[in-house]
Amino acid sequence: MKILGRTIKKTFLPMILILMLFATGCSNNKDSETGYDVFYKSTKGMELLTYKYDSETTKVEKLAKELIEQLKSSDNKKDGKSVIPDNVLVEKIEYRSPILDVYFSKEYNEMSSDVELFLRAGLVKTLVQMEGVTYIQLYVDGALAQYSDGTLIGLLDASDFVDDSAAGMDSIQWKEIALYYANERGDKLVKYSEEIAYSKNASLERTVVEKIIKGPSEKNMQATVPATIKVLDITVNERVCYVNLDASFLTEMVNVSAELPVYSIVNTLCSLPGIDSVKILVNGKTTEVYRETVKINGNLTFNYDIVEGSTDNNKVYQGK
């Protein structure tokens, strides 16, 4: 959907197919006493069910293969079936912390939209339980997986899938948000508008910051921060948003101008209602400067100067 001056990426899915997050949680680590939840599709309705699987395997790639075998197996699924069709093959698995790359055969693209959605949800929610795995990247026939409209699926985690229970559906609302990523040169920010579904009980502020960390799916943009950064806490008080990040915000970097990581977060948050400024903390403490040049010790406000085309609305990023 193209609109002058911005891109809106809208997920047009039947509401009955918005899959469960809050009923099953989104922890990246398994409970050592109960094993891993393996997700499968119910035969009675449009929902995901789980059974427990125990493993002593610790190597990520080997454990991922075990879990995928469980996903494909018909065992322990008396009231349902696998989310992975028999003709869809997993050809390769690669681990590059904190991302697990899963390569599917070309038959992946032959699935109907509802079958594909259940596969994606069940696979991601099963695999991100592994220690050290935060995101899943899908490939099909050797190329990055795409949505039906041709846009890249991008990094996935459990928070991409929400509750389909009656109570959960009542708590879901749609919100158009503005996300600020780096342009191809890495010297300016570009605005990307996306309509998302999120729980009224969840923090919208955390949701948008985590989307900045995950990075864009559009080829014309790039991430401003590494995917390894963790959000420790986010609160809003008197129109100031306090973002507490872990130390990797200061020690791990991507190849963009020094101001972009800071203001991709600040500009995105300041675009939300009720937020005028942002205070960035690292491990709960104030930091004077970022990359030795960008002052972050005070409350930061929207920076128009580093937004590409900010003085001419017609030049603001136009995508699909």
N, C-alpha and C positions, 0 to 999 in steps of 0.2 A: 504494500500500500504506500504509494509515494505522495508526500505532501511537501510543498515548497518550504525549504528551510529546515526540515527535520525528517527523521525516519520513524515510522511507527511499526514495530513488529508485534503483531497481535496474534495470540494463540486461539484459533477458532476450533475449539474442541467441544463435543457434546458434554454438558455438565456431568452426565452420568459416568463419563470416562475420566474425570479428574481424580487421580488416584491418591491413595492414603499416605499421609505423612504423620499427622498428629496422633492417630490411633496407635501407630507402631513406633513412633519416635524417630530421631535422625542422628543418633550417636554414631560416631565413626568406629567405635570400639565395641567388641562383643563382650558379653558378660561371661567371664571365665567359668562360671558355674553352670551355665545353661547352654553354651555353645552358640552357633550362628543360626539366625533366622533365614531359612530358604523360602523364597516367595514363589507362589504358584497361583494360577487362575482358578477361581471357583466355577464349577459347572452350573451352579444354581443362580448366579447373578454376576453383575459386572463389578467384581471386587477381587482383591488379592488376599490370599490366605498364607499362613506360614507353618512350617514344621521346623523342629530343631535338628541341627547337625553338629556333631562333635568332631573335632580334628585336633591332632597334636602338631600338625604341620605349621611351621613358622615362616618359611620362605614365601614371600608374597606371590610370586608367579606360580609356584607349585600349588599353594593353597587356592589361588584363583581358579586354577584348572579343576581342582576338586569341587569347588562350589559351583562352577559352571556344569560339571557333570551331574551334580545334584539337581540343578535347575532343569537340565534336559531329561533326567531320569523320570520314569513313571512311578517309581517307588514312593511310598508315603504320600500319595496324592489320590486317595480313594474318593474324595469329594471334589476333585478338581483335575487339572491337567497342567502340563508344563507351559511356561510362557514362551519357550523357544520351540518353534515348529521343527519337525523332524528334518525338513529339507534345508534349514538354515544352519550353516556350519560356522563354528568358531575356528578360524584358521590359525590365529596367532594371538599371544598375549605378551605384552611388554610392560615393564614397570619402570617408571622414571619419577621417583618420589616428588610430590605426593599423588601423582597421576598414574592410573592404570589404563593402558591402551588395549582395547579389545577389537580385534579384526574379524569381521564377519564376511562370509561369502556373498556373492552378488545376489543370491536369493533373498537376502534381507530386503532389498528394494521391491520385491514382488509381494510383500505382505500388505494386507489391508491396513488402514490407518489405526483401527482399534487393536488389531493383533500387534502391530508395531509398538503402540503405546504401552500395552501390557508388557511386552518384552523389555522395552526400555526401562520401565518402572521397576519390574521385578529384578532385572539384572543389576541396576544401579543400587537399589535398596539392599540387595544381598551383598554385593561386593564392597560397598563403602564401610561395612562393619569390620573389615580387616584392619589391623594395626598398620598405620603408615599410609593408608589409602584415603584420600579426601575427595578426589574427583575421578570420574570415568570419562574417557574419550573414546568415542565409537568411530570405527572405520568400516567402510563397505567396499569390497573389491579393491582394497589398497588405498582408497581415497577417503578423506574426512566425510563422515555421514552427514546427510542433509535432510532438512524437513521437505515436505512435499512441494513447498513453494520455492525450493532451491537454496534457501539460506542454510548456513552451516549450523548443525546442532550445537556444537561447542562443548565445553566441559559441563558435566552433569554431576550433581550430588543429590542426596535424599531430599533436600529442601525444594527440588524442582517438582515434587509430587505431593499433592495435598490430599486431605481426608475426603473419602467418598461416602462416609456414613451420613445419616440424616442430620445428626447434630453438627457434624463437620461441614456439611454443605451450607447449613444456615450461617456458619461463621465465616464463609468465604466472601470476599469482596474484590472487585476489580479496581485497579488504580493505574492511571497513566503516569509514568515517572520519566524524568530526564536523567540520563546517565552520561557522564563526560569521560570519554576515552581519548587516547592519543591518536593524532593523525598518522599517516604513513611515514612521515619524516621524523616524528617524535618531538616536534618543536612547538606544537599547539594542541589544544584540546578541541574535540569535536563533540557536538551534542547528538545523542542517540535517544529517541523517545520509544518507550516500550510499554505496552499495557500488560500488567501482570495480575495473576490471581494470588491472593495471600490471605492468611487467616486474620480476622479481626483481633484475635488473641495474641498474635505475634507482633514483633517489633518491625515496623516498616523501615525504620532507620537502619536496623541491622541487615534487613533484606537487601536494601540498595547498596550498602557498603560491601556486602558479600558478592553482589553482582559485579561491582567494580573490581574486586579481587579476582574473580573468575575470568574477567576479561571479555572482550566482544566476540561475537560470532561473525561479524561482518569482515570481509577481506580488506576493506578500505581503512580499517582502524587497527590499533594495537593496544595491548594492556599497558597500564601505567605502573602497576606494582606486580611483584611475583605472586603466583598462586599459593605460595607457602605461608603467606601472612595470615595470622589468626586474629579474629576480633574477640577480645576478652570481655568487653562490656560496652554498651551504648545506653546513655540516658539523655533526656532532654529536661532542662530546668530553666525557666524564665527565658525561653526562646533561644537558649544556647544548647547545642548538641555536643555532648562530651563523648568522644570516641577513644576507647582504650584499646590499643593494639599491642601485640607482643613485640619483642625486641627485633624480630626479623624485619620489621618496617625500616629500621635504621641500618641493618647489616646486609640485607639482600636487595638488589636493585635490578631494574631493567634499563635498557638503553634508550632513555628519553630525557628531555631537559629536566633539570633539577626541580623546577616548580610543579611539573605536571603530576607526580604522584600525590603531592599534598593537595593540590587544587582539584584534582579529579574527584577526590573525596569531599572536599569543602563545597565545590560548586554543585555536586550532586545532592548533598544534604541540604544546602541552602535553597534548592529548588523545591523542597518539600514544604507544605504548609506548616506554620508554627515554628520555623527555624530561621533565625536571622544570622547566626554565626556558629562557628564550630571550634571546639577546643580539642586538639589532638594530644593524647597522653600515650606514653609508652611504658608498659608494665605499671600503670597507675601513677606515673610521675611526669612532670612537665619537662620537656626537652627544649633547649634554647634554639638550636638550629638543626636543619635537615640538610645533609650533603654539604655542610660547612657554609652554605650561602643563603638558605631559605629560613627565615625566622618563623618558628612555630610555637613560641612561648606565650603568645596571647590568643585572644579570640579572633579567628580568621573569618573574613566575609567573602562573598562571591567575587571572583576575579574575572572581570570581563576582558582584560587586556590579553589574556593567554587563550581566549576562545577564538578559534578560526572563524573569520568573517563576522565577528561580533559587532562591527560598525556598519555592516551591510547585511541585512537579514536574508538577502537573496544568495549570499555566499555561504551561509551555514550549511553544513553537510546534508546532501541529498542522497539517500541510498535507495534501496528497493522499496 
